[in-house]
Amino acid sequence: MRAATGWRDFALLDASSGEKLERWGDVTLIRPDPQVIWNTPRGPAWGRADACYHRSDKGGGSWETRGKLREYWTIGYGETLRFKISPTGFKHTGLFPEQAVNWDLFGALIREAAETRKEPVRVLNLFAYTGGATLACAAAGAAVCHVDASKGMVAWARENQALSGLGDKPIRWIVDDCRKFVEREIRRGSRYDAVIMDPPSYGRGPGGEVWKLEDCVYDLVDLCAGVLTDDPLFFAVNSYTTGLSPSVMAYILGVTVGKRHPGGAVASDEIGLPVEGTGMVLPCGATAIWRSAAGNREAKEELP
């Protein structure tokens, strides 16, 4: 497992009985997590949390707070990246901190490629949420196209761009259905050196159609492989679907992207967060990545 160990402003303090205790800057939150199926003793820090999210039997849930919980605050990652954190009605905070391990990898690949490429690396970030990967790639020197179907999430990502001092970076902000956008980009002849996608496990399309990642991911990856340049750098797919193993995602990349671009290599693994209280690493999903032969030599952080 690849763990996101570079955080100073975030920490997973403990995990027990279906919940995790997290520190986001100077705020501690308790949130549910289906991966936490063990029942270990809880220390006093659990009772001092600023807020706890409770699921509702009718869907969604609500926050129980101790005192007044701020509507939003800011945390940082590394020397540059800054993010607005805000507890939402669906337990999320606007950031998936385990993805920092991928931000580091993408940044390393882009910086190394910049030494030999005449033009900036062009990155297409699909289902891009609040822009963690977008800003990491832009800070490394890439020109990024950020696509998400939620207008609110794209606006949030632009706030994070301003907080990070990256307002002058070449980022194209798109509110659109990701599949339809890629189809248009292919028809227009637009091409990218790298693709990142973080599709939801379940959802509904613009016409109300049901989206299940395990049913749709192959066709989506195969489509997006067509938007790559003749000399692509990498293609990464994230998954939070427990039934979709890293090996399955790696195979899908191999028979889609790998078939079109021989000579590269595919790797996959779980990603996770270290738990301060126990020393374990909590699994938080998985990433599969295809990299060009050059990308395999250039990356400073290797996947197994």
MOWO-V119415 format. One record per helix or strand of 3 or more residues. SS is the DSSP state (2 for helix, 1 for strand). FROM is the first residue (numbers start at 0). TO is the last residue. Records with the same first field share a line. If there is no record, write none. Layout:
BEGIN
SS->FROM-TO, FROM-TO
END
This chain:
BEGIN
1->9-15, 18-23, 26-31, 50-54, 60-64, 72-76, 80-84, 121-125, 142-147, 170-174, 193-196, 201-203, 209-211, 233-238, 264-274, 280-290
2->43-47, 96-113, 131-138, 150-162, 177-187, 212-224, 245-259, 292-297
END
